[in-house]
Amino acid sequence: MPIKSLSVELCTGCRICVDICPEDVLRYNDAERKAYIAYPKDCVACLVCEYFCPVNCIDVTVDKARAVPSPY
């Protein structure tokens, strides 16, 4: 799985990763006010969540990523 981890300790609950993920891999836990990895197998390793995280709590690798689905 390309998305390795999301550090709950570092997560500030800003929801940027949840809103920006094109494959809907990440979700937001309202009770804990933190993001979490809901669908790790759907990750395509686009690295957008890792890039935009303001506290760098997400770790993604490009190894073993599934192909990005074609829109056509």
PQR file of N, CA, C, O and H, with PARSE charges and radii, in Angstrom:
ATOM      1  N   MET A   1       0.832  -1.180   0.000 -0.4000 1.5000
ATOM      2  CA  MET A   1       0.000   0.000   0.000 -0.0000 2.0000
ATOM      3  C   MET A   1       0.876   1.243   0.000  0.5500 1.7000
ATOM      4  O   MET A   1       1.795   1.351   0.812 -0.5500 1.4000
ATOM      5  N   PRO A   2       0.611   2.156  -0.877 -0.5600 1.5000
ATOM      6  CA  PRO A   2       1.446   3.343  -0.987  0.2800 2.0000
ATOM      7  C   PRO A   2       1.355   4.290   0.215  0.5500 1.7000
ATOM      8  O   PRO A   2       2.357   4.898   0.592 -0.5500 1.4000
ATOM      9  N   ILE A   3       0.195   4.421   0.807 -0.4000 1.5000
ATOM     10  CA  ILE A   3       0.099   5.300   1.969 -0.0000 2.0000
ATOM     11  C   ILE A   3       0.542   4.499   3.186  0.5500 1.7000
ATOM     12  O   ILE A   3      -0.135   3.562   3.607 -0.5500 1.4000
ATOM     13  H   ILE A   3      -0.619   3.927   0.501  0.4000 1.0000
ATOM     14  N   LYS A   4       1.683   4.879   3.743 -0.4000 1.5000
ATOM     15  CA  LYS A   4       2.282   4.117   4.835 -0.0000 2.0000
ATOM     16  C   LYS A   4       1.654   4.440   6.182  0.5500 1.7000
ATOM     17  O   LYS A   4       1.265   3.541   6.928 -0.5500 1.4000
ATOM     18  H   LYS A   4       2.232   5.641   3.400  0.4000 1.0000
ATOM     19  N   SER A   5       1.559   5.724   6.486 -0.4000 1.5000
ATOM     20  CA  SER A   5       1.068   6.089   7.808 -0.0000 2.0000
ATOM     21  C   SER A   5       0.540   7.508   7.846  0.5500 1.7000
ATOM     22  O   SER A   5       0.848   8.344   6.997 -0.5500 1.4000
ATOM     23  H   SER A   5       1.875   6.455   5.880  0.4000 1.0000
ATOM     24  N   LEU A   6      -0.268   7.744   8.867 -0.4000 1.5000
ATOM     25  CA  LEU A   6      -0.772   9.068   9.184 -0.0000 2.0000
ATOM     26  C   LEU A   6      -0.648   9.197  10.694  0.5500 1.7000
ATOM     27  O   LEU A   6      -1.344   8.497  11.431 -0.5500 1.4000
ATOM     28  H   LEU A   6      -0.518   7.065   9.557  0.4000 1.0000
ATOM     29  N   SER A   7       0.211  10.063  11.158 -0.4000 1.5000
ATOM     30  CA  SER A   7       0.466  10.206  12.584 -0.0000 2.0000
ATOM     31  C   SER A   7      -0.663  10.971  13.261  0.5500 1.7000
ATOM     32  O   SER A   7      -0.825  12.173  13.052 -0.5500 1.4000
ATOM     33  H   SER A   7       0.776  10.631  10.560  0.4000 1.0000
ATOM     34  N   VAL A   8      -1.433  10.271  14.065 -0.4000 1.5000
ATOM     35  CA  VAL A   8      -2.551  10.891  14.772 -0.0000 2.0000
ATOM     36  C   VAL A   8      -2.033  11.893  15.800  0.5500 1.7000
ATOM     37  O   VAL A   8      -2.703  12.883  16.094 -0.5500 1.4000
ATOM     38  H   VAL A   8      -1.302   9.294  14.234  0.4000 1.0000
ATOM     39  N   GLU A   9      -0.853  11.640  16.343 -0.4000 1.5000
ATOM     40  CA  GLU A   9      -0.275  12.550  17.330 -0.0000 2.0000
ATOM     41  C   GLU A   9       0.056  13.907  16.706  0.5500 1.7000
ATOM     42  O   GLU A   9      -0.123  14.941  17.349 -0.5500 1.4000
ATOM     43  H   GLU A   9      -0.309  10.836  16.104  0.4000 1.0000
ATOM     44  N   LEU A  10       0.530  13.911  15.474 -0.4000 1.5000
ATOM     45  CA  LEU A  10       0.902  15.156  14.811 -0.0000 2.0000
ATOM     46  C   LEU A  10      -0.269  15.848  14.115  0.5500 1.7000
ATOM     47  O   LEU A  10      -0.240  17.063  13.916 -0.5500 1.4000
ATOM     48  H   LEU A  10       0.675  13.071  14.952  0.4000 1.0000
ATOM     49  N   CYS A  11      -1.287  15.092  13.748 -0.4000 1.5000
ATOM     50  CA  CYS A  11      -2.434  15.636  13.007 -0.0000 2.0000
ATOM     51  C   CYS A  11      -3.137  16.729  13.811  0.5500 1.7000
ATOM     52  O   CYS A  11      -3.457  16.552  14.987 -0.5500 1.4000
ATOM     53  H   CYS A  11      -1.311  14.106  13.910  0.4000 1.0000
ATOM     54  N   THR A  12      -3.369  17.863  13.148 -0.4000 1.5000
ATOM     55  CA  THR A  12      -4.055  18.987  13.793 -0.0000 2.0000
ATOM     56  C   THR A  12      -5.542  19.019  13.468  0.5500 1.7000
ATOM     57  O   THR A  12      -6.277  19.838  14.019 -0.5500 1.4000
ATOM     58  H   THR A  12      -3.109  18.008  12.193  0.4000 1.0000
ATOM     59  N   GLY A  13      -5.992  18.136  12.580 -0.4000 1.5000
ATOM     60  CA  GLY A  13      -7.409  18.086  12.224 -0.0000 2.0000
ATOM     61  C   GLY A  13      -7.831  19.169  11.255  0.5500 1.7000
ATOM     62  O   GLY A  13      -8.993  19.575  11.251 -0.5500 1.4000
ATOM     63  H   GLY A  13      -5.395  17.471  12.133  0.4000 1.0000
ATOM     64  N   CYS A  14      -6.913  19.642  10.438 -0.4000 1.5000
ATOM     65  CA  CYS A  14      -7.226  20.731   9.497 -0.0000 2.0000
ATOM     66  C   CYS A  14      -8.097  20.279   8.323  0.5500 1.7000
ATOM     67  O   CYS A  14      -8.711  21.114   7.659 -0.5500 1.4000
ATOM     68  H   CYS A  14      -5.969  19.312  10.441  0.4000 1.0000
ATOM     69  N   ARG A  15      -8.158  18.988   8.060 -0.4000 1.5000
ATOM     70  CA  ARG A  15      -8.959  18.370   6.989 -0.0000 2.0000
ATOM     71  C   ARG A  15      -8.456  18.622   5.573  0.5500 1.7000
ATOM     72  O   ARG A  15      -9.137  18.259   4.614 -0.5500 1.4000
ATOM     73  H   ARG A  15      -7.659  18.309   8.599  0.4000 1.0000
ATOM     74  N   ILE A  16      -7.309  19.221   5.417 -0.4000 1.5000
ATOM     75  CA  ILE A  16      -6.787  19.482   4.071 -0.0000 2.0000
ATOM     76  C   ILE A  16      -6.606  18.177   3.314  0.5500 1.7000
ATOM     77  O   ILE A  16      -7.015  18.073   2.157 -0.5500 1.4000
ATOM     78  H   ILE A  16      -6.756  19.516   6.196  0.4000 1.0000
ATOM     79  N   CYS A  17      -6.003  17.187   3.942 -0.4000 1.5000
ATOM     80  CA  CYS A  17      -5.755  15.902   3.268 -0.0000 2.0000
ATOM     81  C   CYS A  17      -7.065  15.207   2.881  0.5500 1.7000
ATOM     82  O   CYS A  17      -7.165  14.607   1.811 -0.5500 1.4000
ATOM     83  H   CYS A  17      -5.671  17.271   4.882  0.4000 1.0000
ATOM     84  N   VAL A  18      -8.049  15.294   3.747 -0.4000 1.5000
ATOM     85  CA  VAL A  18      -9.344  14.660   3.485 -0.0000 2.0000
ATOM     86  C   VAL A  18     -10.022  15.322   2.292  0.5500 1.7000
ATOM     87  O   VAL A  18     -10.585  14.642   1.434 -0.5500 1.4000
ATOM     88  H   VAL A  18      -7.968  15.782   4.616  0.4000 1.0000
ATOM     89  N   ASP A  19      -9.965  16.639   2.240 -0.4000 1.5000
ATOM     90  CA  ASP A  19     -10.613  17.382   1.164 -0.0000 2.0000
ATOM     91  C   ASP A  19      -9.890  17.261  -0.175  0.5500 1.7000
ATOM     92  O   ASP A  19     -10.521  17.332  -1.230 -0.5500 1.4000
ATOM     93  H   ASP A  19      -9.507  17.192   2.937  0.4000 1.0000
ATOM     94  N   ILE A  20      -8.577  17.078  -0.137 -0.4000 1.5000
ATOM     95  CA  ILE A  20      -7.787  17.115  -1.360 -0.0000 2.0000
ATOM     96  C   ILE A  20      -7.547  15.737  -1.991  0.5500 1.7000
ATOM     97  O   ILE A  20      -7.172  15.665  -3.161 -0.5500 1.4000
ATOM     98  H   ILE A  20      -8.065  17.019   0.720  0.4000 1.0000
ATOM     99  N   CYS A  21      -7.749  14.667  -1.261 -0.4000 1.5000
ATOM    100  CA  CYS A  21      -7.467  13.317  -1.774 -0.0000 2.0000
ATOM    101  C   CYS A  21      -8.383  12.982  -2.953  0.5500 1.7000
ATOM    102  O   CYS A  21      -9.601  12.941  -2.785 -0.5500 1.4000
ATOM    103  H   CYS A  21      -8.053  14.726  -0.310  0.4000 1.0000
ATOM    104  N   PRO A  22      -7.818  12.741  -4.152 -0.5600 1.5000
ATOM    105  CA  PRO A  22      -8.648  12.461  -5.320  0.2800 2.0000
ATOM    106  C   PRO A  22      -9.307  11.078  -5.301  0.5500 1.7000
ATOM    107  O   PRO A  22     -10.279  10.851  -6.021 -0.5500 1.4000
ATOM    108  N   GLU A  23      -8.796  10.164  -4.495 -0.4000 1.5000
ATOM    109  CA  GLU A  23      -9.340   8.811  -4.446 -0.0000 2.0000
ATOM    110  C   GLU A  23     -10.152   8.540  -3.178  0.5500 1.7000
ATOM    111  O   GLU A  23     -10.576   7.407  -2.954 -0.5500 1.4000
ATOM    112  H   GLU A  23      -8.006  10.348  -3.910  0.4000 1.0000
ATOM    113  N   ASP A  24     -10.373   9.549  -2.357 -0.4000 1.5000
ATOM    114  CA  ASP A  24     -11.186   9.435  -1.142 -0.0000 2.0000
ATOM    115  C   ASP A  24     -10.630   8.388  -0.169  0.5500 1.7000
ATOM    116  O   ASP A  24     -11.388   7.636   0.444 -0.5500 1.4000
ATOM    117  H   ASP A  24     -10.028  10.470  -2.539  0.4000 1.0000
ATOM    118  N   VAL A  25      -9.312   8.348  -0.037 -0.4000 1.5000
ATOM    119  CA  VAL A  25      -8.633   7.385   0.831 -0.0000 2.0000
ATOM    120  C   VAL A  25      -8.740   7.793   2.292  0.5500 1.7000
ATOM    121  O   VAL A  25      -8.862   6.940   3.172 -0.5500 1.4000
ATOM    122  H   VAL A  25      -8.696   8.959  -0.535  0.4000 1.0000
ATOM    123  N   LEU A  26      -8.695   9.077   2.548 -0.4000 1.5000
ATOM    124  CA  LEU A  26      -8.680   9.593   3.914 -0.0000 2.0000
ATOM    125  C   LEU A  26     -10.057  10.071   4.355  0.5500 1.7000
ATOM    126  O   LEU A  26     -10.840  10.582   3.554 -0.5500 1.4000
ATOM    127  H   LEU A  26      -8.595   9.770   1.834  0.4000 1.0000
ATOM    128  N   ARG A  27     -10.333   9.898   5.624 -0.4000 1.5000
ATOM    129  CA  ARG A  27     -11.598  10.345   6.220 -0.0000 2.0000
ATOM    130  C   ARG A  27     -11.304  11.139   7.480  0.5500 1.7000
ATOM    131  O   ARG A  27     -10.170  11.156   7.960 -0.5500 1.4000
ATOM    132  H   ARG A  27      -9.697   9.483   6.274  0.4000 1.0000
ATOM    133  N   TYR A  28     -12.319  11.795   8.014 -0.4000 1.5000
ATOM    134  CA  TYR A  28     -12.181  12.607   9.216 -0.0000 2.0000
ATOM    135  C   TYR A  28     -13.011  12.005  10.337  0.5500 1.7000
ATOM    136  O   TYR A  28     -14.192  11.710  10.156 -0.5500 1.4000
ATOM    137  H   TYR A  28     -13.240  11.781   7.625  0.4000 1.0000
ATOM    138  N   ASN A  29     -12.391  11.825  11.494 -0.4000 1.5000
ATOM    139  CA  ASN A  29     -13.072  11.299  12.672 -0.0000 2.0000
ATOM    140  C   ASN A  29     -13.548  12.499  13.492  0.5500 1.7000
ATOM    141  O   ASN A  29     -12.736  13.193  14.106 -0.5500 1.4000
ATOM    142  H   ASN A  29     -11.431  12.065  11.641  0.4000 1.0000
ATOM    143  N   ASP A  30     -14.851  12.744  13.503 -0.4000 1.5000
ATOM    144  CA  ASP A  30     -15.407  13.892  14.207 -0.0000 2.0000
ATOM    145  C   ASP A  30     -15.187  13.811  15.720  0.5500 1.7000
ATOM    146  O   ASP A  30     -14.976  14.836  16.369 -0.5500 1.4000
ATOM    147  H   ASP A  30     -15.509  12.180  13.005  0.4000 1.0000
ATOM    148  N   ALA A  31     -15.235  12.618  16.278 -0.4000 1.5000
ATOM    149  CA  ALA A  31     -15.067  12.451  17.722 -0.0000 2.0000
ATOM    150  C   ALA A  31     -13.648  12.817  18.172  0.5500 1.7000
ATOM    151  O   ALA A  31     -13.465  13.489  19.187 -0.5500 1.4000
ATOM    152  H   ALA A  31     -15.406  11.786  15.751  0.4000 1.0000
ATOM    153  N   GLU A  32     -12.655  12.371  17.411 -0.4000 1.5000
ATOM    154  CA  GLU A  32     -11.258  12.644  17.766 -0.0000 2.0000
ATOM    155  C   GLU A  32     -10.722  13.918  17.124  0.5500 1.7000
ATOM    156  O   GLU A  32      -9.670  14.422  17.520 -0.5500 1.4000
ATOM    157  H   GLU A  32     -12.804  11.825  16.586  0.4000 1.0000
ATOM    158  N   ARG A  33     -11.446  14.439  16.132 -0.4000 1.5000
ATOM    159  CA  ARG A  33     -11.044  15.627  15.386 -0.0000 2.0000
ATOM    160  C   ARG A  33      -9.692  15.435  14.703  0.5500 1.7000
ATOM    161  O   ARG A  33      -8.818  16.301  14.736 -0.5500 1.4000
ATOM    162  H   ARG A  33     -12.300  14.029  15.811  0.4000 1.0000
ATOM    163  N   LYS A  34      -9.561  14.261  14.082 -0.4000 1.5000
ATOM    164  CA  LYS A  34      -8.329  13.884  13.385 -0.0000 2.0000
ATOM    165  C   LYS A  34      -8.677  13.153  12.088  0.5500 1.7000
ATOM    166  O   LYS A  34      -9.753  12.568  11.961 -0.5500 1.4000
ATOM    167  H   LYS A  34     -10.271  13.558  14.055  0.4000 1.0000
ATOM    168  N   ALA A  35      -7.749  13.195  11.129 -0.4000 1.5000
ATOM    169  CA  ALA A  35      -7.896  12.428   9.898 -0.0000 2.0000
ATOM    170  C   ALA A  35      -7.412  11.005  10.143  0.5500 1.7000
ATOM    171  O   ALA A  35      -6.619  10.762  11.053 -0.5500 1.4000
ATOM    172  H   ALA A  35      -6.875  13.670  11.232  0.4000 1.0000
ATOM    173  N   TYR A  36      -7.886  10.071   9.336 -0.4000 1.5000
ATOM    174  CA  TYR A  36      -7.418   8.690   9.410 -0.0000 2.0000
ATOM    175  C   TYR A  36      -7.481   8.052   8.025  0.5500 1.7000
ATOM    176  O   TYR A  36      -8.192   8.530   7.141 -0.5500 1.4000
ATOM    177  H   TYR A  36      -8.530  10.269   8.596  0.4000 1.0000
ATOM    178  N   ILE A  37      -6.735   6.976   7.852 -0.4000 1.5000
ATOM    179  CA  ILE A  37      -6.689   6.258   6.579 -0.0000 2.0000
ATOM    180  C   ILE A  37      -7.850   5.266   6.554  0.5500 1.7000
ATOM    181  O   ILE A  37      -7.850   4.280   7.292 -0.5500 1.4000
ATOM    182  H   ILE A  37      -6.158   6.588   8.571  0.4000 1.0000
ATOM    183  N   ALA A  38      -8.829   5.530   5.707 -0.4000 1.5000
ATOM    184  CA  ALA A  38     -10.010   4.676   5.641 -0.0000 2.0000
ATOM    185  C   ALA A  38      -9.893   3.591   4.574  0.5500 1.7000
ATOM    186  O   ALA A  38     -10.321   2.458   4.799 -0.5500 1.4000
ATOM    187  H   ALA A  38      -8.829   6.331   5.108  0.4000 1.0000
ATOM    188  N   TYR A  39      -9.328   3.916   3.434 -0.4000 1.5000
ATOM    189  CA  TYR A  39      -9.254   2.982   2.310 -0.0000 2.0000
ATOM    190  C   TYR A  39      -7.831   2.949   1.743  0.5500 1.7000
ATOM    191  O   TYR A  39      -7.599   3.470   0.652 -0.5500 1.4000
ATOM    192  H   TYR A  39      -8.980   4.836   3.252  0.4000 1.0000
ATOM    193  N   PRO A  40      -6.880   2.349   2.456 -0.5600 1.5000
ATOM    194  CA  PRO A  40      -5.477   2.377   2.018  0.2800 2.0000
ATOM    195  C   PRO A  40      -5.225   1.709   0.664  0.5500 1.7000
ATOM    196  O   PRO A  40      -4.301   2.101  -0.049 -0.5500 1.4000
ATOM    197  N   LYS A  41      -6.017   0.726   0.306 -0.4000 1.5000
ATOM    198  CA  LYS A  41      -5.813   0.019  -0.970 -0.0000 2.0000
ATOM    199  C   LYS A  41      -6.220   0.868  -2.173  0.5500 1.7000
ATOM    200  O   LYS A  41      -5.849   0.551  -3.303 -0.5500 1.4000
ATOM    201  H   LYS A  41      -6.768   0.407   0.885  0.4000 1.0000
ATOM    202  N   ASP A  42      -6.974   1.936  -1.948 -0.4000 1.5000
ATOM    203  CA  ASP A  42      -7.396   2.812  -3.035 -0.0000 2.0000
ATOM    204  C   ASP A  42      -6.366   3.893  -3.359  0.5500 1.7000
ATOM    205  O   ASP A  42      -6.523   4.624  -4.337 -0.5500 1.4000
ATOM    206  H   ASP A  42      -7.276   2.194  -1.030  0.4000 1.0000
ATOM    207  N   CYS A  43      -5.335   3.997  -2.561 -0.4000 1.5000
ATOM    208  CA  CYS A  43      -4.311   5.030  -2.759 -0.0000 2.0000
ATOM    209  C   CYS A  43      -3.547   4.807  -4.062  0.5500 1.7000
ATOM    210  O   CYS A  43      -3.118   3.691  -4.357 -0.5500 1.4000
ATOM    211  H   CYS A  43      -5.207   3.404  -1.767  0.4000 1.0000
ATOM    212  N   VAL A  44      -3.382   5.876  -4.835 -0.4000 1.5000
ATOM    213  CA  VAL A  44      -2.653   5.805  -6.102 -0.0000 2.0000
ATOM    214  C   VAL A  44      -1.294   6.497  -6.004  0.5500 1.7000
ATOM    215  O   VAL A  44      -0.630   6.690  -7.023 -0.5500 1.4000
ATOM    216  H   VAL A  44      -3.730   6.782  -4.596  0.4000 1.0000
ATOM    217  N   ALA A  45      -0.880   6.864  -4.818 -0.4000 1.5000
ATOM    218  CA  ALA A  45       0.411   7.505  -4.553 -0.0000 2.0000
ATOM    219  C   ALA A  45       0.596   8.789  -5.344  0.5500 1.7000
ATOM    220  O   ALA A  45       1.657   9.016  -5.925 -0.5500 1.4000
ATOM    221  H   ALA A  45      -1.419   6.707  -3.991  0.4000 1.0000
ATOM    222  N   CYS A  46      -0.409   9.610  -5.368 -0.4000 1.5000
ATOM    223  CA  CYS A  46      -0.292  10.903  -6.057 -0.0000 2.0000
ATOM    224  C   CYS A  46       0.516  11.894  -5.221  0.5500 1.7000
ATOM    225  O   CYS A  46       0.983  12.908  -5.739 -0.5500 1.4000
ATOM    226  H   CYS A  46      -1.271   9.425  -4.897  0.4000 1.0000
ATOM    227  N   LEU A  47       0.681  11.603  -3.932 -0.4000 1.5000
ATOM    228  CA  LEU A  47       1.474  12.385  -2.991 -0.0000 2.0000
ATOM    229  C   LEU A  47       0.879  13.741  -2.639  0.5500 1.7000
ATOM    230  O   LEU A  47       1.537  14.545  -1.979 -0.5500 1.4000
ATOM    231  H   LEU A  47       0.301  10.780  -3.511  0.4000 1.0000
ATOM    232  N   VAL A  48      -0.341  14.012  -3.063 -0.4000 1.5000
ATOM    233  CA  VAL A  48      -0.959  15.305  -2.798 -0.0000 2.0000
ATOM    234  C   VAL A  48      -1.195  15.510  -1.302  0.5500 1.7000
ATOM    235  O   VAL A  48      -0.939  16.595  -0.780 -0.5500 1.4000
ATOM    236  H   VAL A  48      -0.876  13.359  -3.599  0.4000 1.0000
ATOM    237  N   CYS A  49      -1.668  14.503  -0.624 -0.4000 1.5000
ATOM    238  CA  CYS A  49      -1.932  14.633   0.819 -0.0000 2.0000
ATOM    239  C   CYS A  49      -0.638  14.917   1.581  0.5500 1.7000
ATOM    240  O   CYS A  49      -0.603  15.770   2.468 -0.5500 1.4000
ATOM    241  H   CYS A  49      -1.875  13.621  -1.047  0.4000 1.0000
ATOM    242  N   GLU A  50       0.412  14.201   1.229 -0.4000 1.5000
ATOM    243  CA  GLU A  50       1.703  14.391   1.886 -0.0000 2.0000
ATOM    244  C   GLU A  50       2.258  15.792   1.609  0.5500 1.7000
ATOM    245  O   GLU A  50       2.816  16.426   2.505 -0.5500 1.4000
ATOM    246  H   GLU A  50       0.383  13.508   0.508  0.4000 1.0000
ATOM    247  N   TYR A  51       2.109  16.264   0.402 -0.4000 1.5000
ATOM    248  CA  TYR A  51       2.632  17.571   0.005 -0.0000 2.0000
ATOM    249  C   TYR A  51       1.916  18.720   0.718  0.5500 1.7000
ATOM    250  O   TYR A  51       2.558  19.670   1.168 -0.5500 1.4000
ATOM    251  H   TYR A  51       1.656  15.749  -0.326  0.4000 1.0000
ATOM    252  N   PHE A  52       0.587  18.634   0.822 -0.4000 1.5000
ATOM    253  CA  PHE A  52      -0.181  19.734   1.382 -0.0000 2.0000
ATOM    254  C   PHE A  52      -0.377  19.680   2.896  0.5500 1.7000
ATOM    255  O   PHE A  52      -0.893  20.635   3.476 -0.5500 1.4000
ATOM    256  H   PHE A  52       0.065  17.863   0.457  0.4000 1.0000
ATOM    257  N   CYS A  53       0.017  18.603   3.539 -0.4000 1.5000
ATOM    258  CA  CYS A  53      -0.134  18.510   4.999 -0.0000 2.0000
ATOM    259  C   CYS A  53       0.766  19.554   5.667  0.5500 1.7000
ATOM    260  O   CYS A  53       1.983  19.519   5.483 -0.5500 1.4000
ATOM    261  H   CYS A  53       0.436  17.827   3.067  0.4000 1.0000
ATOM    262  N   PRO A  54       0.191  20.477   6.433 -0.5600 1.5000
ATOM    263  CA  PRO A  54       1.004  21.545   7.039  0.2800 2.0000
ATOM    264  C   PRO A  54       1.931  21.066   8.157  0.5500 1.7000
ATOM    265  O   PRO A  54       2.879  21.771   8.503 -0.5500 1.4000
ATOM    266  N   VAL A  55       1.683  19.891   8.728 -0.4000 1.5000
ATOM    267  CA  VAL A  55       2.516  19.384   9.823 -0.0000 2.0000
ATOM    268  C   VAL A  55       3.284  18.126   9.431  0.5500 1.7000
ATOM    269  O   VAL A  55       3.932  17.509  10.276 -0.5500 1.4000
ATOM    270  H   VAL A  55       0.913  19.318   8.447  0.4000 1.0000
ATOM    271  N   ASN A  56       3.218  17.741   8.161 -0.4000 1.5000
ATOM    272  CA  ASN A  56       3.948  16.571   7.636 -0.0000 2.0000
ATOM    273  C   ASN A  56       3.682  15.298   8.424  0.5500 1.7000
ATOM    274  O   ASN A  56       4.620  14.595   8.797 -0.5500 1.4000
ATOM    275  H   ASN A  56       2.692  18.242   7.475  0.4000 1.0000
ATOM    276  N   CYS A  57       2.436  14.999   8.679 -0.4000 1.5000
ATOM    277  CA  CYS A  57       2.098  13.795   9.442 -0.0000 2.0000
ATOM    278  C   CYS A  57       1.754  12.599   8.559  0.5500 1.7000
ATOM    279  O   CYS A  57       1.445  11.523   9.072 -0.5500 1.4000
ATOM    280  H   CYS A  57       1.673  15.570   8.376  0.4000 1.0000
ATOM    281  N   ILE A  58       1.803  12.772   7.238 -0.4000 1.5000
ATOM    282  CA  ILE A  58       1.441  11.699   6.313 -0.0000 2.0000
ATOM    283  C   ILE A  58       2.682  11.210   5.583  0.5500 1.7000
ATOM    284  O   ILE A  58       3.502  12.005   5.123 -0.5500 1.4000
ATOM    285  H   ILE A  58       2.054  13.646   6.821  0.4000 1.0000
ATOM    286  N   ASP A  59       2.809   9.889   5.484 -0.4000 1.5000
ATOM    287  CA  ASP A  59       3.944   9.284   4.791 -0.0000 2.0000
ATOM    288  C   ASP A  59       3.421   8.400   3.663  0.5500 1.7000
ATOM    289  O   ASP A  59       2.693   7.436   3.899 -0.5500 1.4000
ATOM    290  H   ASP A  59       2.143   9.243   5.857  0.4000 1.0000
ATOM    291  N   VAL A  60       3.802   8.742   2.439 -0.4000 1.5000
ATOM    292  CA  VAL A  60       3.359   8.006   1.252 -0.0000 2.0000
ATOM    293  C   VAL A  60       4.584   7.578   0.466  0.5500 1.7000
ATOM    294  O   VAL A  60       5.558   8.326   0.371 -0.5500 1.4000
ATOM    295  H   VAL A  60       4.394   9.525   2.247  0.4000 1.0000
ATOM    296  N   THR A  61       4.540   6.381  -0.096 -0.4000 1.5000
ATOM    297  CA  THR A  61       5.604   5.904  -0.967 -0.0000 2.0000
ATOM    298  C   THR A  61       5.014   5.603  -2.343  0.5500 1.7000
ATOM    299  O   THR A  61       3.825   5.302  -2.451 -0.5500 1.4000
ATOM    300  H   THR A  61       3.750   5.773  -0.019  0.4000 1.0000
ATOM    301  N   VAL A  62       5.812   5.679  -3.368 -0.4000 1.5000
ATOM    302  CA  VAL A  62       5.316   5.395  -4.716 -0.0000 2.0000
ATOM    303  C   VAL A  62       5.400   3.916  -5.055  0.5500 1.7000
ATOM    304  O   VAL A  62       4.955   3.504  -6.126 -0.5500 1.4000
ATOM    305  H   VAL A  62       6.777   5.923  -3.280  0.4000 1.0000
ATOM    306  N   ASP A  63       5.955   3.119  -4.171 -0.4000 1.5000
ATOM    307  CA  ASP A  63       6.041   1.675  -4.384 -0.0000 2.0000
ATOM    308  C   ASP A  63       4.662   1.029  -4.266  0.5500 1.7000
ATOM    309  O   ASP A  63       3.864   1.393  -3.402 -0.5500 1.4000
ATOM    310  H   ASP A  63       6.316   3.454  -3.301  0.4000 1.0000
ATOM    311  N   LYS A  64       4.404   0.088  -5.126 -0.4000 1.5000
ATOM    312  CA  LYS A  64       3.186  -0.718  -5.111 -0.0000 2.0000
ATOM    313  C   LYS A  64       1.903   0.105  -5.241  0.5500 1.7000
ATOM    314  O   LYS A  64       0.863  -0.280  -4.707 -0.5500 1.4000
ATOM    315  H   LYS A  64       5.052  -0.207  -5.827  0.4000 1.0000
ATOM    316  N   ALA A  65       1.969   1.200  -5.925 -0.4000 1.5000
ATOM    317  CA  ALA A  65       0.764   2.012  -6.143 -0.0000 2.0000
ATOM    318  C   ALA A  65      -0.054   1.401  -7.271  0.5500 1.7000
ATOM    319  O   ALA A  65       0.502   0.897  -8.246 -0.5500 1.4000
ATOM    320  H   ALA A  65       2.814   1.513  -6.359  0.4000 1.0000
ATOM    321  N   ARG A  66      -1.356   1.447  -7.138 -0.4000 1.5000
ATOM    322  CA  ARG A  66      -2.206   0.980  -8.223 -0.0000 2.0000
ATOM    323  C   ARG A  66      -2.282   2.070  -9.284  0.5500 1.7000
ATOM    324  O   ARG A  66      -2.033   3.241  -8.996 -0.5500 1.4000
ATOM    325  H   ARG A  66      -1.808   1.857  -6.345  0.4000 1.0000
ATOM    326  N   ALA A  67      -2.617   1.695 -10.482 -0.4000 1.5000
ATOM    327  CA  ALA A  67      -2.672   2.644 -11.588 -0.0000 2.0000
ATOM    328  C   ALA A  67      -3.821   3.625 -11.391  0.5500 1.7000
ATOM    329  O   ALA A  67      -4.878   3.268 -10.871 -0.5500 1.4000
ATOM    330  H   ALA A  67      -2.819   0.744 -10.716  0.4000 1.0000
ATOM    331  N   VAL A  68      -3.601   4.846 -11.808 -0.4000 1.5000
ATOM    332  CA  VAL A  68      -4.653   5.858 -11.748 -0.0000 2.0000
ATOM    333  C   VAL A  68      -5.694   5.509 -12.793  0.5500 1.7000
ATOM    334  O   VAL A  68      -5.352   5.327 -13.961 -0.5500 1.4000
ATOM    335  H   VAL A  68      -2.742   5.136 -12.230  0.4000 1.0000
ATOM    336  N   PRO A  69      -6.979   5.410 -12.394 -0.5600 1.5000
ATOM    337  CA  PRO A  69      -8.017   5.047 -13.365  0.2800 2.0000
ATOM    338  C   PRO A  69      -8.201   6.114 -14.443  0.5500 1.7000
ATOM    339  O   PRO A  69      -8.171   7.310 -14.154 -0.5500 1.4000
ATOM    340  N   SER A  70      -8.387   5.682 -15.659 -0.4000 1.5000
ATOM    341  CA  SER A  70      -8.598   6.586 -16.766 -0.0000 2.0000
ATOM    342  C   SER A  70     -10.015   7.160 -16.714  0.5500 1.7000
ATOM    343  O   SER A  70     -10.955   6.421 -16.421 -0.5500 1.4000
ATOM    344  H   SER A  70      -8.411   4.710 -15.894  0.4000 1.0000
ATOM    345  N   PRO A  71     -10.195   8.446 -16.988 -0.5600 1.5000
ATOM    346  CA  PRO A  71     -11.529   9.010 -16.975  0.2800 2.0000
ATOM    347  C   PRO A  71     -12.352   8.632 -18.194  0.5500 1.7000
ATOM    348  O   PRO A  71     -13.532   8.968 -18.282 -0.5500 1.4000
ATOM    349  N   TYR A  72     -11.723   7.926 -19.143 -0.4000 1.5000
ATOM    350  CA  TYR A  72     -12.442   7.583 -20.380 -0.0000 2.0000
ATOM    351  C   TYR A  72     -12.698   6.119 -20.483  0.5500 1.7000
ATOM    352  O   TYR A  72     -13.291   5.663 -21.460 -0.5500 1.4000
ATOM    353  H   TYR A  72     -10.763   7.653 -19.071  0.4000 1.0000
TER
END
